[in-house]
Amino acid sequence: MNKTAAPKFPHFATSSKKRALKRITLNLTSDEAQNLEKYCEQTGKPAIDVIRELIQALP
């Protein structure tokens, strides 16, 4: 009887350090949205990076 080996597939994105992502919807007033847009234009950063940096700076 011939035994055939099970096909081996490469492991893609199986790192144990893979970060889980969570989507958050943020409601802003018109003034808050304008302030964020203005800051983004001044710094050249996208809003997601600005918000992420602010969250990371929290104690």
C-alpha distance matrix in Angstrom:
0.0 3.8 6.4 9.7 12.9 15.5 18.4 21.3 24.7 27.9 30.2 33.3 36.5 34.9 37.8 39.1 42.5 42.3 45.6 45.8 48.3 50.9 53.0 56.7 59.4 62.8 66.0 68.9 72.5 73.9 75.6 72.4 70.4 73.2 73.3 69.6 69.7 72.7 71.1 67.9 70.1 72.0 69.0 66.6 64.0 62.1 62.9 59.5 59.9 63.4 62.3 59.3 61.6 64.1 61.5 60.2 63.8 64.2 64.6
3.8 0.0 3.8 6.3 9.7 12.6 15.1 18.0 21.4 24.6 27.1 30.2 33.5 32.1 35.0 36.5 39.9 39.5 42.9 43.3 45.7 48.4 50.5 54.2 56.9 60.2 63.5 66.3 69.9 71.2 72.8 69.7 67.6 70.3 70.4 66.6 66.7 69.6 68.0 64.8 66.9 68.8 65.8 63.3 60.8 58.9 59.9 56.5 56.9 60.4 59.5 56.5 58.7 61.3 58.8 57.5 61.1 61.7 62.2
6.4 3.8 0.0 3.8 6.5 9.3 12.2 14.9 18.4 21.5 23.8 27.0 30.2 28.6 31.4 32.9 36.3 36.0 39.4 39.8 42.3 45.1 47.2 50.9 53.7 57.0 60.3 63.1 66.8 68.1 69.7 66.5 64.5 67.2 67.3 63.5 63.7 66.6 64.8 61.7 63.9 65.8 62.7 60.4 57.7 55.9 56.8 53.3 53.7 57.2 56.2 53.1 55.3 57.9 55.3 53.9 57.5 58.1 58.5
9.7 6.3 3.8 0.0 3.7 6.4 8.8 11.8 15.1 18.3 20.8 23.9 27.2 26.0 28.9 30.6 33.8 33.4 36.7 37.2 39.6 42.4 44.4 48.1 50.8 54.1 57.4 60.1 63.8 65.0 66.6 63.5 61.4 64.0 64.1 60.3 60.4 63.3 61.6 58.5 60.6 62.5 59.5 57.0 54.4 52.6 53.6 50.2 50.6 54.1 53.2 50.2 52.5 55.1 52.7 51.3 54.9 55.6 56.2
12.9 9.7 6.5 3.7 0.0 3.8 6.2 8.5 12.1 15.1 17.4 20.7 23.9 22.5 25.3 27.1 30.3 30.0 33.4 34.0 36.5 39.4 41.6 45.3 48.1 51.4 54.8 57.4 61.1 62.3 63.8 60.6 58.6 61.2 61.1 57.4 57.5 60.4 58.6 55.5 57.6 59.4 56.3 54.0 51.4 49.6 50.6 47.2 47.4 50.9 50.0 47.0 49.1 51.8 49.3 47.9 51.5 52.2 52.7
15.5 12.6 9.3 6.4 3.8 0.0 3.8 6.3 9.5 12.8 14.8 17.9 21.0 19.7 22.8 24.5 27.7 27.1 30.4 30.7 33.2 36.0 38.1 41.8 44.6 47.9 51.2 53.9 57.6 58.9 60.4 57.2 55.2 57.9 58.0 54.2 54.4 57.3 55.6 52.5 54.8 56.6 53.6 51.3 48.6 46.7 47.5 44.0 44.5 48.0 46.9 43.9 46.3 48.8 46.3 45.0 48.7 49.3 49.9
18.4 15.1 12.2 8.8 6.2 3.8 0.0 3.8 6.4 9.9 12.5 15.2 18.7 17.9 21.0 23.2 26.1 25.3 28.6 29.1 31.3 34.2 36.2 40.0 42.6 45.8 49.2 51.8 55.4 56.5 58.0 54.9 52.8 55.3 55.4 51.6 51.6 54.6 52.9 49.7 51.8 53.7 50.7 48.3 45.7 43.8 44.9 41.5 41.9 45.5 44.6 41.7 44.0 46.7 44.4 43.1 46.7 47.6 48.4
21.3 18.0 14.9 11.8 8.5 6.3 3.8 0.0 3.8 6.6 9.1 12.2 15.6 14.7 17.6 19.9 22.7 22.1 25.6 26.4 28.8 31.9 34.0 37.7 40.6 43.7 47.1 49.6 53.2 54.4 55.7 52.5 50.5 53.0 52.9 49.1 49.2 52.0 50.2 47.0 49.2 50.9 47.8 45.5 42.9 41.2 42.3 38.9 39.0 42.6 41.8 38.8 40.9 43.7 41.4 39.9 43.5 44.4 45.2
24.7 21.4 18.4 15.1 12.1 9.5 6.4 3.8 0.0 3.8 6.4 8.8 12.4 12.1 15.2 17.9 20.4 19.3 22.7 23.5 25.6 28.7 30.7 34.5 37.2 40.3 43.7 46.1 49.7 50.8 52.1 49.0 46.9 49.4 49.3 45.5 45.6 48.4 46.6 43.4 45.6 47.4 44.4 42.0 39.3 37.6 38.7 35.3 35.6 39.2 38.5 35.5 37.7 40.5 38.3 37.0 40.6 41.6 42.6
27.9 24.6 21.5 18.3 15.1 12.8 9.9 6.6 3.8 0.0 3.8 6.2 9.8 9.8 12.4 15.5 17.6 16.7 20.2 21.5 23.6 27.0 29.1 32.8 35.6 38.5 42.0 44.2 47.8 48.9 50.0 46.7 44.7 47.1 46.8 43.0 43.1 45.8 43.8 40.7 42.8 44.5 41.3 39.0 36.4 34.9 36.2 32.8 32.7 36.4 35.9 32.8 34.8 37.7 35.7 34.1 37.7 38.9 39.9
30.2 27.1 23.8 20.8 17.4 14.8 12.5 9.1 6.4 3.8 0.0 3.8 6.6 6.1 8.9 11.9 14.1 13.2 16.7 18.0 20.3 23.7 26.0 29.7 32.7 35.5 39.1 41.3 45.0 46.2 47.2 43.9 42.1 44.6 44.2 40.4 40.7 43.4 41.4 38.4 40.8 42.3 39.1 37.0 34.2 32.7 33.7 30.2 30.1 33.6 32.9 29.7 31.8 34.6 32.4 30.8 34.4 35.4 36.4
33.3 30.2 27.0 23.9 20.7 17.9 15.2 12.2 8.8 6.2 3.8 0.0 3.8 5.5 8.2 11.6 13.0 11.3 14.5 15.7 17.6 21.1 23.1 26.7 29.6 32.4 35.9 38.0 41.7 42.8 43.9 40.6 38.6 41.0 40.8 37.0 37.2 39.9 38.0 34.9 37.2 38.9 35.7 33.6 30.8 29.1 30.2 26.7 26.8 30.4 29.8 26.7 28.9 31.7 29.7 28.3 32.0 33.1 34.4
36.5 33.5 30.2 27.2 23.9 21.0 18.7 15.6 12.4 9.8 6.6 3.8 0.0 3.8 5.6 8.8 9.6 7.5 10.7 12.1 14.1 17.7 19.9 23.5 26.6 29.2 32.8 34.9 38.6 39.8 40.7 37.4 35.6 38.1 37.6 33.9 34.3 37.0 34.9 32.0 34.5 36.1 32.9 31.0 28.0 26.3 27.2 23.6 23.6 27.1 26.3 23.2 25.3 28.1 26.0 24.6 28.2 29.3 30.6
34.9 32.1 28.6 26.0 22.5 19.7 17.9 14.7 12.1 9.8 6.1 5.5 3.8 0.0 3.8 6.3 8.5 7.4 11.0 12.3 15.1 18.6 21.3 24.8 28.1 30.7 34.4 36.6 40.4 41.9 42.7 39.2 37.7 40.4 39.8 36.0 36.8 39.5 37.2 34.5 37.3 38.7 35.4 33.7 30.6 29.0 29.5 25.9 25.8 29.1 28.0 24.7 26.8 29.3 26.9 25.4 29.0 29.7 30.6
37.8 35.0 31.4 28.9 25.3 22.8 21.0 17.6 15.2 12.4 8.9 8.2 5.6 3.8 0.0 3.8 5.2 5.5 9.2 11.6 14.6 18.1 21.1 24.3 27.7 30.0 33.8 35.8 39.5 41.0 41.6 38.0 36.7 39.3 38.3 34.6 35.6 38.0 35.5 33.0 35.8 36.9 33.5 32.1 28.9 27.7 28.3 24.6 24.1 27.2 26.3 22.8 24.5 27.1 24.7 22.8 26.2 27.1 27.8
39.1 36.5 32.9 30.6 27.1 24.5 23.2 19.9 17.9 15.5 11.9 11.6 8.8 6.3 3.8 0.0 3.8 5.5 8.5 10.6 14.1 17.3 20.7 23.6 27.2 29.4 33.2 35.3 39.0 40.9 41.3 37.6 36.7 39.4 38.3 34.7 36.0 38.4 35.8 33.6 36.7 37.6 34.2 33.2 29.8 28.6 28.7 25.0 24.4 27.3 26.0 22.4 24.0 26.3 23.5 21.6 25.0 25.5 25.7
42.5 39.9 36.3 33.8 30.3 27.7 26.1 22.7 20.4 17.6 14.1 13.0 9.6 8.5 5.2 3.8 0.0 3.8 6.2 9.2 12.3 15.7 18.9 21.6 25.2 27.1 30.9 32.7 36.4 38.1 38.3 34.6 33.8 36.3 35.0 31.5 32.9 35.1 32.4 30.3 33.4 34.1 30.7 29.8 26.4 25.5 25.6 21.9 21.1 23.8 22.7 19.1 20.5 22.8 20.3 18.2 21.5 22.3 22.7
42.3 39.5 36.0 33.4 30.0 27.1 25.3 22.1 19.3 16.7 13.2 11.3 7.5 7.4 5.5 5.5 3.8 0.0 3.8 6.5 9.4 13.0 16.0 19.0 22.5 24.7 28.4 30.4 34.1 35.8 36.3 32.7 31.5 34.2 33.2 29.5 30.7 33.2 30.8 28.4 31.4 32.6 29.3 28.1 24.7 23.3 23.4 19.6 19.3 22.3 21.1 17.6 19.6 22.0 19.5 17.9 21.6 22.3 23.3
45.6 42.9 39.4 36.7 33.4 30.4 28.6 25.6 22.7 20.2 16.7 14.5 10.7 11.0 9.2 8.5 6.2 3.8 0.0 3.8 6.2 9.6 12.8 15.5 19.1 21.1 24.9 26.8 30.5 32.3 32.8 29.1 28.1 30.9 29.9 26.3 27.7 30.3 27.8 25.7 28.9 30.0 26.9 25.9 22.3 20.8 20.4 16.7 16.5 19.3 17.7 14.3 16.6 18.7 16.0 14.7 18.5 19.0 20.2
45.8 43.3 39.8 37.2 34.0 30.7 29.1 26.4 23.5 21.5 18.0 15.7 12.1 12.3 11.6 10.6 9.2 6.5 3.8 0.0 3.8 6.7 10.2 13.1 16.7 19.1 22.8 25.1 28.9 30.9 31.7 28.1 27.1 30.2 29.4 25.9 27.4 30.2 28.1 26.0 29.3 30.7 27.9 26.9 23.2 21.2 20.3 16.5 17.2 19.7 17.6 14.7 17.5 19.0 16.0 15.7 19.4 19.4 20.8
48.3 45.7 42.3 39.6 36.5 33.2 31.3 28.8 25.6 23.6 20.3 17.6 14.1 15.1 14.6 14.1 12.3 9.4 6.2 3.8 0.0 3.8 6.6 9.7 13.2 15.7 19.4 21.7 25.5 27.3 28.3 24.8 23.6 26.7 26.2 22.6 24.0 27.0 25.1 23.0 26.2 27.9 25.3 24.2 20.5 18.1 17.1 13.3 14.6 17.0 14.8 12.3 15.6 17.0 14.3 14.6 18.3 18.4 20.4
50.9 48.4 45.1 42.4 39.4 36.0 34.2 31.9 28.7 27.0 23.7 21.1 17.7 18.6 18.1 17.3 15.7 13.0 9.6 6.7 3.8 0.0 3.8 6.4 10.1 12.7 16.3 18.9 22.7 24.8 25.9 22.5 21.5 24.8 24.5 21.2 22.8 25.9 24.3 22.5 25.9 27.6 25.4 24.5 20.8 18.2 16.4 13.0 14.9 16.7 13.8 12.1 15.7 16.3 13.4 14.6 18.1 17.5 19.7
53.0 50.5 47.2 44.4 41.6 38.1 36.2 34.0 30.7 29.1 26.0 23.1 19.9 21.3 21.1 20.7 18.9 16.0 12.8 10.2 6.6 3.8 0.0 3.8 6.8 9.8 13.3 16.0 19.8 21.7 23.1 19.9 18.6 22.0 22.1 18.9 20.2 23.6 22.4 20.5 23.7 25.8 24.0 23.0 19.5 16.4 14.3 11.3 14.0 15.6 12.7 12.0 15.8 16.2 13.9 15.8 19.0 18.6 21.2
56.7 54.2 50.9 48.1 45.3 41.8 40.0 37.7 34.5 32.8 29.7 26.7 23.5 24.8 24.3 23.6 21.6 19.0 15.5 13.1 9.7 6.4 3.8 0.0 3.8 6.3 9.8 12.6 16.4 18.6 20.0 16.8 15.8 19.4 19.5 16.5 18.3 21.6 20.5 19.2 22.5 24.5 23.0 22.4 19.0 16.0 13.2 10.8 13.8 14.4 11.1 11.3 15.0 14.5 12.4 15.1 17.7 16.9 19.8
59.4 56.9 53.7 50.8 48.1 44.6 42.6 40.6 37.2 35.6 32.7 29.6 26.6 28.1 27.7 27.2 25.2 22.5 19.1 16.7 13.2 10.1 6.8 3.8 0.0 3.8 6.6 9.8 13.4 15.5 17.4 14.5 13.3 17.1 17.7 15.1 16.6 20.0 19.6 18.4 21.5 23.7 22.8 22.2 19.1 15.9 12.9 11.5 14.9 15.0 11.9 13.2 16.6 15.8 14.4 17.5 19.7 18.9 22.0
62.8 60.2 57.0 54.1 51.4 47.9 45.8 43.7 40.3 38.5 35.5 32.4 29.2 30.7 30.0 29.4 27.1 24.7 21.1 19.1 15.7 12.7 9.8 6.3 3.8 0.0 3.8 6.3 10.0 12.5 13.9 10.9 10.2 14.0 14.4 12.2 14.1 17.3 16.9 16.3 19.4 21.4 20.8 20.7 17.8 15.0 11.5 11.0 14.1 13.3 10.2 12.5 15.4 13.9 13.1 16.6 18.1 17.3 20.6
66.0 63.5 60.3 57.4 54.8 51.2 49.2 47.1 43.7 42.0 39.1 35.9 32.8 34.4 33.8 33.2 30.9 28.4 24.9 22.8 19.4 16.3 13.3 9.8 6.6 3.8 0.0 3.8 6.9 9.6 11.6 9.3 9.0 12.7 13.6 12.3 14.1 17.1 17.4 17.3 20.0 22.0 22.1 22.1 19.7 17.0 13.4 13.8 16.9 15.6 12.9 15.7 18.2 16.2 15.9 19.6 20.7 19.7 22.9
68.9 66.3 63.1 60.1 57.4 53.9 51.8 49.6 46.1 44.2 41.3 38.0 34.9 36.6 35.8 35.3 32.7 30.4 26.8 25.1 21.7 18.9 16.0 12.6 9.8 6.3 3.8 0.0 3.8 6.4 7.8 5.6 5.8 9.3 10.1 9.5 11.5 14.0 14.6 15.1 17.5 19.3 19.8 20.3 18.3 16.0 12.4 13.8 16.5 14.5 12.4 15.7 17.6 15.4 16.0 19.6 20.1 19.5 22.8
72.5 69.9 66.8 63.8 61.1 57.6 55.4 53.2 49.7 47.8 45.0 41.7 38.6 40.4 39.5 39.0 36.4 34.1 30.5 28.9 25.5 22.7 19.8 16.4 13.4 10.0 6.9 3.8 0.0 3.8 5.4 5.1 6.2 8.5 9.8 10.6 12.2 14.1 15.3 16.5 18.3 19.9 21.1 21.8 20.3 18.4 15.0 17.0 19.4 17.0 15.4 19.0 20.4 18.1 19.0 22.6 22.6 22.0 25.3
73.9 71.2 68.1 65.0 62.3 58.9 56.5 54.4 50.8 48.9 46.2 42.8 39.8 41.9 41.0 40.9 38.1 35.8 32.3 30.9 27.3 24.8 21.7 18.6 15.5 12.5 9.6 6.4 3.8 0.0 3.8 5.5 5.2 6.1 8.6 9.9 10.5 12.1 14.2 15.3 16.4 18.2 19.9 20.5 19.6 17.8 14.9 17.5 19.8 17.5 16.6 20.4 21.6 19.6 21.1 24.5 24.4 24.3 27.7
75.6 72.8 69.7 66.6 63.8 60.4 58.0 55.7 52.1 50.0 47.2 43.9 40.7 42.7 41.6 41.3 38.3 36.3 32.8 31.7 28.3 25.9 23.1 20.0 17.4 13.9 11.6 7.8 5.4 3.8 0.0 3.8 5.5 5.1 6.1 8.6 9.8 10.4 12.2 14.1 15.3 16.4 18.2 19.4 18.8 17.7 14.8 17.7 19.4 16.5 16.0 19.8 20.4 18.2 20.1 23.3 22.8 22.7 26.1
72.4 69.7 66.5 63.5 60.6 57.2 54.9 52.5 49.0 46.7 43.9 40.6 37.4 39.2 38.0 37.6 34.6 32.7 29.1 28.1 24.8 22.5 19.9 16.8 14.5 10.9 9.3 5.6 5.1 5.5 3.8 0.0 3.8 5.4 5.1 6.2 8.6 9.9 10.6 12.3 14.2 15.3 16.5 17.7 16.4 15.2 12.0 14.4 16.1 13.2 12.3 16.1 16.8 14.5 16.3 19.6 19.2 19.2 22.6
70.4 67.6 64.5 61.4 58.6 55.2 52.8 50.5 46.9 44.7 42.1 38.6 35.6 37.7 36.7 36.7 33.8 31.5 28.1 27.1 23.6 21.5 18.6 15.8 13.3 10.2 9.0 5.8 6.2 5.2 5.5 3.8 0.0 3.8 5.5 5.1 6.1 8.5 9.9 10.5 12.2 14.2 15.3 15.8 14.6 12.8 9.8 12.6 14.8 12.5 12.0 15.7 16.8 15.3 17.0 20.2 20.3 20.7 24.3
73.2 70.3 67.2 64.0 61.2 57.9 55.3 53.0 49.4 47.1 44.6 41.0 38.1 40.4 39.3 39.4 36.3 34.2 30.9 30.2 26.7 24.8 22.0 19.4 17.1 14.0 12.7 9.3 8.5 6.1 5.1 5.4 3.8 0.0 3.8 5.4 5.0 6.0 8.5 9.7 10.5 12.2 14.2 14.8 14.5 13.5 11.3 14.7 16.3 13.8 14.2 17.9 18.4 17.0 19.4 22.2 22.0 22.7 26.3
73.3 70.4 67.3 64.1 61.1 58.0 55.4 52.9 49.3 46.8 44.2 40.8 37.6 39.8 38.3 38.3 35.0 33.2 29.9 29.4 26.2 24.5 22.1 19.5 17.7 14.4 13.6 10.1 9.8 8.6 6.1 5.1 5.5 3.8 0.0 3.8 5.5 5.1 6.1 8.6 9.9 10.5 12.2 13.7 13.3 13.0 10.7 14.0 14.8 11.7 12.4 16.1 16.0 14.3 17.1 19.7 19.0 19.9 23.4
69.6 66.6 63.5 60.3 57.4 54.2 51.6 49.1 45.5 43.0 40.4 37.0 33.9 36.0 34.6 34.7 31.5 29.5 26.3 25.9 22.6 21.2 18.9 16.5 15.1 12.2 12.3 9.5 10.6 9.9 8.6 6.2 5.1 5.4 3.8 0.0 3.8 5.5 5.1 6.1 8.6 9.9 10.5 11.5 10.3 9.5 7.0 10.2 11.2 8.4 9.1 12.8 13.0 11.9 14.5 17.0 16.9 18.0 21.7
69.7 66.7 63.7 60.4 57.5 54.4 51.6 49.2 45.6 43.1 40.7 37.2 34.3 36.8 35.6 36.0 32.9 30.7 27.7 27.4 24.0 22.8 20.2 18.3 16.6 14.1 14.1 11.5 12.2 10.5 9.8 8.6 6.1 5.0 5.5 3.8 0.0 3.8 5.5 5.1 6.2 8.6 10.0 10.0 9.7 8.8 7.3 11.1 12.2 10.3 11.6 14.9 15.4 15.0 17.5 19.8 19.9 21.4 25.1
72.7 69.6 66.6 63.3 60.4 57.3 54.6 52.0 48.4 45.8 43.4 39.9 37.0 39.5 38.0 38.4 35.1 33.2 30.3 30.2 27.0 25.9 23.6 21.6 20.0 17.3 17.1 14.0 14.1 12.1 10.4 9.9 8.5 6.0 5.1 5.5 3.8 0.0 3.8 5.4 5.1 6.2 8.7 9.7 10.4 10.9 10.1 13.8 14.1 11.7 13.6 16.9 16.5 16.0 19.0 21.0 20.5 22.2 25.8
71.1 68.0 64.8 61.6 58.6 55.6 52.9 50.2 46.6 43.8 41.4 38.0 34.9 37.2 35.5 35.8 32.4 30.8 27.8 28.1 25.1 24.3 22.4 20.5 19.6 16.9 17.4 14.6 15.3 14.2 12.2 10.6 9.9 8.5 6.1 5.1 5.5 3.8 0.0 3.8 5.4 5.1 6.1 8.1 8.2 9.4 8.6 12.1 11.5 8.7 11.2 14.1 13.1 12.8 16.1 17.7 17.1 19.1 22.6
67.9 64.8 61.7 58.5 55.5 52.5 49.7 47.0 43.4 40.7 38.4 34.9 32.0 34.5 33.0 33.6 30.3 28.4 25.7 26.0 23.0 22.5 20.5 19.2 18.4 16.3 17.3 15.1 16.5 15.3 14.1 12.3 10.5 9.7 8.6 6.1 5.1 5.4 3.8 0.0 3.8 5.4 5.2 5.4 5.1 5.9 6.2 9.7 9.2 7.5 10.4 12.9 12.5 13.1 16.0 17.4 17.5 19.8 23.4
70.1 66.9 63.9 60.6 57.6 54.8 51.8 49.2 45.6 42.8 40.8 37.2 34.5 37.3 35.8 36.7 33.4 31.4 28.9 29.3 26.2 25.9 23.7 22.5 21.5 19.4 20.0 17.5 18.3 16.4 15.3 14.2 12.2 10.5 9.9 8.6 6.2 5.1 5.4 3.8 0.0 3.8 5.6 5.2 7.2 8.4 9.5 13.0 12.6 11.3 14.2 16.6 16.1 16.8 19.8 21.0 21.0 23.4 27.0
72.0 68.8 65.8 62.5 59.4 56.6 53.7 50.9 47.4 44.5 42.3 38.9 36.1 38.7 36.9 37.6 34.1 32.6 30.0 30.7 27.9 27.6 25.8 24.5 23.7 21.4 22.0 19.3 19.9 18.2 16.4 15.3 14.2 12.2 10.5 9.9 8.6 6.2 5.1 5.4 3.8 0.0 3.8 5.8 8.1 10.5 11.6 14.8 13.5 11.7 14.9 17.1 15.8 16.4 19.8 20.7 20.0 22.6 26.0
69.0 65.8 62.7 59.5 56.3 53.6 50.7 47.8 44.4 41.3 39.1 35.7 32.9 35.4 33.5 34.2 30.7 29.3 26.9 27.9 25.3 25.4 24.0 23.0 22.8 20.8 22.1 19.8 21.1 19.9 18.2 16.5 15.3 14.2 12.2 10.5 10.0 8.7 6.1 5.2 5.6 3.8 0.0 3.8 5.3 8.6 10.2 12.8 10.7 9.3 13.0 14.5 12.9 14.1 17.5 17.8 17.5 20.4 23.7
66.6 63.3 60.4 57.0 54.0 51.3 48.3 45.5 42.0 39.0 37.0 33.6 31.0 33.7 32.1 33.2 29.8 28.1 25.9 26.9 24.2 24.5 23.0 22.4 22.2 20.7 22.1 20.3 21.8 20.5 19.4 17.7 15.8 14.8 13.7 11.5 10.0 9.7 8.1 5.4 5.2 5.8 3.8 0.0 3.8 6.7 9.4 11.8 10.2 10.0 13.5 14.8 13.9 15.7 18.6 19.0 19.3 22.2 25.6
64.0 60.8 57.7 54.4 51.4 48.6 45.7 42.9 39.3 36.4 34.2 30.8 28.0 30.6 28.9 29.8 26.4 24.7 22.3 23.2 20.5 20.8 19.5 19.0 19.1 17.8 19.7 18.3 20.3 19.6 18.8 16.4 14.6 14.5 13.3 10.3 9.7 10.4 8.2 5.1 7.2 8.1 5.3 3.8 0.0 3.8 6.4 8.2 6.4 6.6 10.1 11.1 10.6 12.6 15.2 15.6 16.3 19.2 22.6
62.1 58.9 55.9 52.6 49.6 46.7 43.8 41.2 37.6 34.9 32.7 29.1 26.3 29.0 27.7 28.6 25.5 23.3 20.8 21.2 18.1 18.2 16.4 16.0 15.9 15.0 17.0 16.0 18.4 17.8 17.7 15.2 12.8 13.5 13.0 9.5 8.8 10.9 9.4 5.9 8.4 10.5 8.6 6.7 3.8 0.0 3.8 5.5 5.5 6.6 8.9 10.1 11.0 12.8 14.7 15.7 17.0 19.3 23.0
62.9 59.9 56.8 53.6 50.6 47.5 44.9 42.3 38.7 36.2 33.7 30.2 27.2 29.5 28.3 28.7 25.6 23.4 20.4 20.3 17.1 16.4 14.3 13.2 12.9 11.5 13.4 12.4 15.0 14.9 14.8 12.0 9.8 11.3 10.7 7.0 7.3 10.1 8.6 6.2 9.5 11.6 10.2 9.4 6.4 3.8 0.0 3.8 5.4 5.1 6.1 8.5 9.9 10.7 12.4 14.2 15.5 17.2 20.9
59.5 56.5 53.3 50.2 47.2 44.0 41.5 38.9 35.3 32.8 30.2 26.7 23.6 25.9 24.6 25.0 21.9 19.6 16.7 16.5 13.3 13.0 11.3 10.8 11.5 11.0 13.8 13.8 17.0 17.5 17.7 14.4 12.6 14.7 14.0 10.2 11.1 13.8 12.1 9.7 13.0 14.8 12.8 11.8 8.2 5.5 3.8 0.0 3.8 5.5 5.2 6.0 8.5 10.0 10.6 12.1 14.2 15.8 19.4
59.9 56.9 53.7 50.6 47.4 44.5 41.9 39.0 35.6 32.7 30.1 26.8 23.6 25.8 24.1 24.4 21.1 19.3 16.5 17.2 14.6 14.9 14.0 13.8 14.9 14.1 16.9 16.5 19.4 19.8 19.4 16.1 14.8 16.3 14.8 11.2 12.2 14.1 11.5 9.2 12.6 13.5 10.7 10.2 6.4 5.5 5.4 3.8 0.0 3.8 5.5 5.0 6.0 8.5 9.9 10.3 12.2 14.6 18.0
63.4 60.4 57.2 54.1 50.9 48.0 45.5 42.6 39.2 36.4 33.6 30.4 27.1 29.1 27.2 27.3 23.8 22.3 19.3 19.7 17.0 16.7 15.6 14.4 15.0 13.3 15.6 14.5 17.0 17.5 16.5 13.2 12.5 13.8 11.7 8.4 10.3 11.7 8.7 7.5 11.3 11.7 9.3 10.0 6.6 6.6 5.1 5.5 3.8 0.0 3.8 5.5 5.2 6.3 8.8 10.0 10.7 13.0 16.6
62.3 59.5 56.2 53.2 50.0 46.9 44.6 41.8 38.5 35.9 32.9 29.8 26.3 28.0 26.3 26.0 22.7 21.1 17.7 17.6 14.8 13.8 12.7 11.1 11.9 10.2 12.9 12.4 15.4 16.6 16.0 12.3 12.0 14.2 12.4 9.1 11.6 13.6 11.2 10.4 14.2 14.9 13.0 13.5 10.1 8.9 6.1 5.2 5.5 3.8 0.0 3.8 5.5 5.1 6.3 8.7 10.0 11.2 14.9
59.3 56.5 53.1 50.2 47.0 43.9 41.7 38.8 35.5 32.8 29.7 26.7 23.2 24.7 22.8 22.4 19.1 17.6 14.3 14.7 12.3 12.1 12.0 11.3 13.2 12.5 15.7 15.7 19.0 20.4 19.8 16.1 15.7 17.9 16.1 12.8 14.9 16.9 14.1 12.9 16.6 17.1 14.5 14.8 11.1 10.1 8.5 6.0 5.0 5.5 3.8 0.0 3.8 5.4 5.1 6.1 8.7 10.2 13.7
61.6 58.7 55.3 52.5 49.1 46.3 44.0 40.9 37.7 34.8 31.8 28.9 25.3 26.8 24.5 24.0 20.5 19.6 16.6 17.5 15.6 15.7 15.8 15.0 16.6 15.4 18.2 17.6 20.4 21.6 20.4 16.8 16.8 18.4 16.0 13.0 15.4 16.5 13.1 12.5 16.1 15.8 12.9 13.9 10.6 11.0 9.9 8.5 6.0 5.2 5.5 3.8 0.0 3.8 5.4 5.0 6.2 8.9 12.3
64.1 61.3 57.9 55.1 51.8 48.8 46.7 43.7 40.5 37.7 34.6 31.7 28.1 29.3 27.1 26.3 22.8 22.0 18.7 19.0 17.0 16.3 16.2 14.5 15.8 13.9 16.2 15.4 18.1 19.6 18.2 14.5 15.3 17.0 14.3 11.9 15.0 16.0 12.8 13.1 16.8 16.4 14.1 15.7 12.6 12.8 10.7 10.0 8.5 6.3 5.1 5.4 3.8 0.0 3.8 5.5 5.1 6.7 10.5
61.5 58.8 55.3 52.7 49.3 46.3 44.4 41.4 38.3 35.7 32.4 29.7 26.0 26.9 24.7 23.5 20.3 19.5 16.0 16.0 14.3 13.4 13.9 12.4 14.4 13.1 15.9 16.0 19.0 21.1 20.1 16.3 17.0 19.4 17.1 14.5 17.5 19.0 16.1 16.0 19.8 19.8 17.5 18.6 15.2 14.7 12.4 10.6 9.9 8.8 6.3 5.1 5.4 3.8 0.0 3.8 5.4 5.4 9.0
60.2 57.5 53.9 51.3 47.9 45.0 43.1 39.9 37.0 34.1 30.8 28.3 24.6 25.4 22.8 21.6 18.2 17.9 14.7 15.7 14.6 14.6 15.8 15.1 17.5 16.6 19.6 19.6 22.6 24.5 23.3 19.6 20.2 22.2 19.7 17.0 19.8 21.0 17.7 17.4 21.0 20.7 17.8 19.0 15.6 15.7 14.2 12.1 10.3 10.0 8.7 6.1 5.0 5.5 3.8 0.0 3.8 5.5 8.1
63.8 61.1 57.5 54.9 51.5 48.7 46.7 43.5 40.6 37.7 34.4 32.0 28.2 29.0 26.2 25.0 21.5 21.6 18.5 19.4 18.3 18.1 19.0 17.7 19.7 18.1 20.7 20.1 22.6 24.4 22.8 19.2 20.3 22.0 19.0 16.9 19.9 20.5 17.1 17.5 21.0 20.0 17.5 19.3 16.3 17.0 15.5 14.2 12.2 10.7 10.0 8.7 6.2 5.1 5.4 3.8 0.0 3.8 6.4
64.2 61.7 58.1 55.6 52.2 49.3 47.6 44.4 41.6 38.9 35.4 33.1 29.3 29.7 27.1 25.5 22.3 22.3 19.0 19.4 18.4 17.5 18.6 16.9 18.9 17.3 19.7 19.5 22.0 24.3 22.7 19.2 20.7 22.7 19.9 18.0 21.4 22.2 19.1 19.8 23.4 22.6 20.4 22.2 19.2 19.3 17.2 15.8 14.6 13.0 11.2 10.2 8.9 6.7 5.4 5.5 3.8 0.0 3.8
64.6 62.2 58.5 56.2 52.7 49.9 48.4 45.2 42.6 39.9 36.4 34.4 30.6 30.6 27.8 25.7 22.7 23.3 20.2 20.8 20.4 19.7 21.2 19.8 22.0 20.6 22.9 22.8 25.3 27.7 26.1 22.6 24.3 26.3 23.4 21.7 25.1 25.8 22.6 23.4 27.0 26.0 23.7 25.6 22.6 23.0 20.9 19.4 18.0 16.6 14.9 13.7 12.3 10.5 9.0 8.1 6.4 3.8 0.0
